[in-house]
Amino acid sequence: MKQLPTNEPLLYVDQPELQKPKSHMQSEFKSHKSEELPNNNQQHDVERSTFKHLSIEEKINYLAEIPHGLFQMRCRFETKDKTYYGVVTAKNEESIDIVHSGRQRVTVNIADIEHIHLIGL
């Protein structure tokens, strides 16, 4: 086998030795609020702050008050007879309107709803 001649590199890259930049970060934080231990009512509010711990009425109010400019949250609404998947579009005192599977509108009585679960945007 004939060996090809070796050529020198056509481009030499010189890497300068740079020092790591120094960053000035916050080292202390002071709060103006008093540091009290939460009482039972405050602990109860903290525990109920997530969606799954809200009551059905609170969940419906939360879903109905989402501004229309934001993404609407899709939910699973379980009743004794049927399960609906969709977005809450309107709320009355006794019922809610759900856009169900595409563009079909369904009205469900609030008293019939047993569970509400978030399923995504």
Beta strands, then each sheet from edge to edge (+ up, - down):
strand 1: 74-79
strand 2: 83-91
strand 3: 95-100
strand 4: 104-109
strand 5: 113-120
sheet 1: 4+ 3- 2+ 1- 5+
end
